[in-house]
């Protein structure tokens, strides 16, 4: 059995220095962390193996060297990044009772978690644009989404997802921490860390909110707008079968958008308005936000996308021979 996080009573929290934070597992269930780690390990295994398989089949299968699957490979890459960013701290808490994390390590983890989150939002927007061109302007699809343009989009996604985080994290380093250093999650999350500061955080909050609005917020609006145009174009198709086929190509992407934005919005609302919510609520929503998209995306695309499903089955048949 694993004991709960214990901070010595002699440790004066009024003079705490931001050298160490204490991560939290599942509040109230600390003695069951060893058992709770089993489903978490299963989710991590599914996410890592599933996204790894998607990347492998897209790289090795020449028939999947198309814009739609290139963007899917970017989605799998960001999902892998999200999983690996928290794997060490999550298993450290559940298996080895290691709840401490240095301030610099916490900053580094935040960089990767938020960076991959913003990159995933950008990838979903790129995938929406891909579906828009494929349905609304299919004759120009190959000339618009060339390999060189897709590479440029990939670089732009990485730059957009990381550059804005540097000043955000530098602003965090200037804060003083004189309250409890116990975080609500098993990983470092910017709003969670910022709440522990005893200095003025209005600049940090305003800058953080502006980044979220200009990335995930703007992306969600553009994705919604692209689907308004897609629906209008599909409804103009005379054949019911063709309409069904056109909508069918969007189902996987719509599902990916939903399982990404709904947990993210829920976590943001809990941090901004759920100050009096039980710690367990914060923890559960945080874990859903981090693990459900990487787990579900490979499953959705393997089930709903015929070409991916055939490529994955081909790999398994080859291994069985």
Wavefront OBJ file of the C-alpha trace (Angstrom):
o trace
v 0.000 0.000 0.000
v 1.198 3.495 -0.826
v 0.897 6.238 1.790
v -0.434 9.675 1.038
v 1.818 12.662 0.465
v 3.253 13.742 3.805
v 4.912 17.128 4.231
v 6.787 17.482 7.532
v 4.998 19.704 10.064
v 8.271 21.490 10.707
v 8.291 22.609 7.104
v 7.204 26.242 7.361
v 4.943 26.867 4.371
v 5.225 30.604 4.794
v 8.832 30.462 3.584
v 8.529 27.772 0.948
v 10.891 28.290 -1.945
v 9.757 27.178 -5.432
v 12.428 24.494 -5.601
v 10.005 21.594 -5.145
v 6.341 20.888 -5.847
v 4.330 17.903 -4.664
v 2.210 16.113 -7.262
v -1.042 14.381 -6.349
v -2.331 10.969 -7.363
v -5.993 10.195 -6.647
v -7.065 12.182 -3.549
v -8.589 10.017 -0.832
v -7.463 6.797 -2.493
v -3.732 6.985 -1.781
v -3.662 3.543 -0.173
v -5.060 2.034 -3.395
v -2.624 3.694 -5.798
v -0.954 0.371 -6.616
v -4.275 -1.031 -7.849
v -5.362 2.201 -9.496
v -2.128 2.182 -11.488
v -3.304 -0.915 -13.408
v -6.006 0.816 -15.508
v -3.731 3.833 -15.967
v -0.947 1.579 -17.255
v -3.421 -0.061 -19.633
v -4.497 3.341 -20.970
v -0.887 4.422 -21.478
v -0.091 1.126 -23.211
v -3.089 1.496 -25.547
v -2.234 5.116 -26.328
v 1.467 4.512 -27.005
v 1.025 1.284 -28.980
v -2.003 2.601 -30.891
v -0.426 5.886 -31.973
v 2.864 4.129 -32.635
v 1.049 1.683 -34.918
v -0.691 4.517 -36.787
v 2.661 6.218 -37.370
v 4.273 2.957 -38.459
v 1.628 2.021 -41.038
v 1.525 5.542 -42.513
v 5.319 5.624 -42.870
v 5.665 2.109 -44.296
v 2.518 1.826 -46.432
v 2.954 3.752 -49.690
v -0.805 3.836 -50.347
v -1.172 6.029 -47.239
v 1.244 8.688 -48.464
v -1.551 11.197 -48.969
v -2.328 14.553 -47.270
v -5.116 13.174 -45.096
v -2.831 10.493 -43.624
v 0.112 12.852 -43.237
v -2.075 15.002 -41.017
v -3.205 11.883 -39.163
v 0.447 11.010 -38.518
v 0.919 14.507 -37.039
v -2.065 13.862 -34.764
v -0.574 10.563 -33.605
v 2.782 12.245 -33.000
v 1.239 14.919 -30.761
v -0.762 12.285 -28.878
v 2.429 10.311 -28.261
v 4.103 13.466 -27.031
v 1.277 14.146 -24.579
v 1.455 10.622 -23.173
v 5.219 10.567 -22.772
v 5.202 14.029 -21.160
v 3.361 12.696 -18.099
v 4.249 9.003 -18.068
v 7.228 9.352 -15.716
v 5.503 11.482 -13.068
v 2.273 9.470 -13.226
v 3.994 6.104 -12.706
v 6.406 7.643 -10.203
v 3.461 8.564 -7.969
v 1.572 5.290 -8.339
v 4.509 2.857 -8.236
v 7.383 4.478 -6.372
v 5.678 7.045 -4.100
v 7.727 9.792 -5.754
v 5.569 12.907 -5.562
v 8.266 15.578 -5.578
v 9.193 17.451 -8.732
v 11.659 20.320 -8.963
v 10.481 23.715 -10.131
v 12.627 23.579 -13.289
v 11.411 20.051 -14.118
v 7.851 21.282 -13.578
v 8.447 24.148 -16.014
v 9.858 21.686 -18.562
v 6.891 19.355 -18.220
v 4.470 22.256 -18.656
v 6.285 23.269 -21.836
v 5.754 19.844 -23.394
v 2.191 19.307 -22.130
v 0.888 22.696 -23.265
v 3.041 22.668 -26.381
v 1.682 19.330 -27.593
v -1.848 20.434 -26.635
v -1.628 23.552 -28.806
v -0.015 21.530 -31.600
v -2.863 19.009 -31.501
v -5.374 21.828 -31.792
v -3.502 23.144 -34.840
v -3.373 19.655 -36.385
v -7.133 19.268 -35.973
v -7.579 22.608 -37.758
v -5.298 21.437 -40.589
v -7.326 18.222 -40.849
v -10.534 20.268 -41.048
v -9.005 22.274 -43.899
v -8.050 18.987 -45.582
v -11.654 17.749 -45.393
v -12.930 21.130 -46.625
v -10.722 21.008 -49.739
v -11.459 17.318 -50.375
v -15.250 17.855 -50.311
v -15.717 21.421 -51.529
v -12.926 21.603 -54.112
v -11.877 18.029 -54.944
v -10.447 18.832 -58.397
v -7.799 21.096 -56.856
v -7.084 18.877 -53.844
v -3.804 17.471 -55.145
v -2.524 20.850 -56.342
v -3.380 22.681 -53.108
v -2.151 20.121 -50.583
v 1.236 19.289 -52.071
v 3.967 17.565 -50.055
v 5.983 20.780 -49.750
v 2.981 22.679 -48.388
v 2.218 19.922 -45.908
v 5.819 20.084 -44.634
v 5.474 23.859 -44.230
v 2.202 23.362 -42.356
v 3.955 20.873 -40.066
v 6.730 23.348 -39.256
v 4.178 26.116 -38.695
v 2.256 23.876 -36.262
v 5.393 23.185 -34.218
v 6.440 26.850 -34.134
v 2.938 28.044 -33.261
v 2.607 25.488 -30.486
v 5.891 26.315 -28.769
v 6.948 29.929 -29.349
v 4.138 31.520 -27.325
v 4.866 29.229 -24.369
v 8.368 30.608 -23.773
v 7.259 34.039 -22.439
v 4.377 32.389 -20.545
v 6.758 30.118 -18.638
v 9.299 32.913 -18.107
v 6.523 34.960 -16.511
v 5.804 31.995 -14.240
v 9.422 31.863 -13.076
v 9.238 35.405 -11.727
v 6.469 34.491 -9.261
v 7.030 33.849 -5.569
v 5.458 30.826 -3.890
v 4.709 31.059 -0.188
v 1.683 28.780 0.062
v 1.345 25.012 -0.042
v 3.252 23.476 -2.926
v 0.830 20.583 -3.350
v -0.605 20.478 -6.895
v -4.001 19.008 -7.765
v -2.712 16.750 -10.545
v -0.125 14.072 -11.215
v 1.600 16.464 -13.623
v 2.387 20.175 -13.784
v -0.396 22.273 -15.290
v 0.047 26.032 -15.694
v -3.186 27.252 -13.983
v -2.610 24.778 -11.152
v 0.936 26.017 -10.471
v -0.043 29.668 -10.857
v -2.713 29.356 -8.136
v -0.031 28.548 -5.560
v 1.684 31.891 -6.000
v 1.311 34.553 -3.315
v 2.191 37.388 -5.704
v 0.097 39.188 -8.306
v -0.710 36.789 -11.168
v -2.957 39.041 -13.268
v -0.355 39.393 -16.024
v 0.162 35.624 -16.092
v -3.584 34.983 -16.213
v -4.190 37.539 -18.963
v -1.296 36.301 -21.081
v -2.264 32.654 -20.576
v -5.865 33.389 -21.529
v -4.751 35.281 -24.643
v -2.642 32.300 -25.741
v -5.546 29.883 -25.259
v -7.933 32.160 -27.186
v -5.469 32.751 -30.042
v -4.687 29.037 -30.411
v -7.334 26.543 -29.283
v -10.105 29.160 -29.226
v -9.410 30.434 -32.729
v -8.873 26.889 -34.031
v -12.238 25.712 -32.706
v -14.029 28.628 -34.387
v -12.291 27.970 -37.716
v -13.045 24.242 -37.473
v -16.713 25.017 -36.845
v -16.748 27.453 -39.779
v -15.134 24.880 -42.083
v -17.836 22.356 -41.212
v -20.564 24.904 -41.900
v -19.122 25.229 -45.411
v -18.720 21.450 -45.723
v -22.341 20.807 -44.697
v -23.595 23.436 -47.138
v -21.562 21.831 -49.924
v -22.663 18.282 -49.056
v -26.347 19.222 -48.894
v -26.091 20.556 -52.441
v -25.175 17.059 -53.684
v -28.188 15.472 -55.367
v -27.388 11.807 -54.683
v -28.184 10.598 -51.127
v -25.438 7.972 -51.438
v -22.856 10.596 -52.339
v -23.982 12.780 -49.441
v -23.646 9.854 -47.054
v -20.194 9.050 -48.412
v -19.059 12.671 -48.058
v -20.279 12.883 -44.472
v -18.673 9.515 -43.752
v -15.220 10.887 -44.538
v -15.685 13.487 -41.765
v -16.932 11.237 -38.954
v -13.467 10.321 -37.659
v -12.302 13.916 -37.606
v -15.468 15.190 -35.901
v -15.009 12.508 -33.218
v -11.359 13.507 -32.719
v -12.355 17.167 -32.378
v -15.026 16.317 -29.786
v -12.808 14.139 -27.587
v -10.095 16.800 -27.656
v -12.044 20.005 -27.031
v -14.688 18.764 -24.577
v -12.191 17.583 -21.890
v -9.986 20.656 -22.461
v -12.896 23.066 -22.024
v -14.094 21.114 -18.962
v -10.660 21.318 -17.324
v -10.387 25.053 -18.053
v -13.831 25.697 -16.550
v -12.999 23.688 -13.432
v -9.793 25.662 -12.894
v -11.472 29.033 -13.423
v -14.810 28.485 -11.688
v -14.456 25.299 -9.639
v -12.366 26.616 -6.761
v -14.593 24.851 -4.242
v -14.938 21.619 -6.245
v -13.590 18.475 -4.539
v -9.937 17.691 -5.403
v -11.082 14.396 -6.903
v -13.036 16.312 -9.577
v -9.922 18.246 -10.607
v -7.888 15.046 -10.780
v -10.393 13.019 -12.777
v -11.017 15.753 -15.370
v -7.264 16.375 -15.667
v -6.617 12.697 -16.383
v -9.495 12.502 -18.859
v -8.150 15.590 -20.657
v -4.698 14.053 -20.933
v -5.389 10.372 -21.645
v -8.698 10.038 -23.481
v -7.699 11.734 -26.793
v -4.450 9.704 -27.205
v -6.322 6.503 -26.339
v -9.386 7.104 -28.490
v -7.898 8.664 -31.647
v -6.114 5.492 -32.872
v -9.235 3.438 -32.122
v -11.522 5.869 -33.963
v -9.335 6.071 -37.065
v -8.674 2.315 -37.118
v -12.395 1.554 -36.938
v -13.783 4.347 -39.121
v -11.050 4.657 -41.765
v -10.959 1.640 -44.083
v -7.430 2.267 -45.408
v -5.939 2.533 -41.903
v -7.823 -0.560 -40.755
v -6.558 -2.585 -43.731
v -2.971 -1.404 -43.183
v -3.068 -2.299 -39.472
v -4.545 -5.747 -40.180
v -1.878 -6.269 -42.838
v 0.845 -5.626 -40.252
v -0.692 -8.099 -37.800
v -1.108 -10.762 -40.500
v 2.513 -10.312 -41.500
v 3.649 -10.816 -37.891
v 1.557 -13.954 -37.542
v 3.023 -15.567 -40.657
l 1 2 3 4 5 6 7 8 9 10 11 12 13 14 15 16 17 18 19 20 21 22 23 24 25 26 27 28 29 30 31 32 33 34 35 36 37 38 39 40 41 42 43 44 45 46 47 48 49 50 51 52 53 54 55 56 57 58 59 60 61 62 63 64 65 66 67 68 69 70 71 72 73 74 75 76 77 78 79 80 81 82 83 84 85 86 87 88 89 90 91 92 93 94 95 96 97 98 99 100 101 102 103 104 105 106 107 108 109 110 111 112 113 114 115 116 117 118 119 120 121 122 123 124 125 126 127 128 129 130 131 132 133 134 135 136 137 138 139 140 141 142 143 144 145 146 147 148 149 150 151 152 153 154 155 156 157 158 159 160 161 162 163 164 165 166 167 168 169 170 171 172 173 174 175 176 177 178 179 180 181 182 183 184 185 186 187 188 189 190 191 192 193 194 195 196 197 198 199 200 201 202 203 204 205 206 207 208 209 210 211 212 213 214 215 216 217 218 219 220 221 222 223 224 225 226 227 228 229 230 231 232 233 234 235 236 237 238 239 240 241 242 243 244 245 246 247 248 249 250 251 252 253 254 255 256 257 258 259 260 261 262 263 264 265 266 267 268 269 270 271 272 273 274 275 276 277 278 279 280 281 282 283 284 285 286 287 288 289 290 291 292 293 294 295 296 297 298 299 300 301 302 303 304 305 306 307 308 309 310 311 312 313 314 315 316 317 318 319 320 321
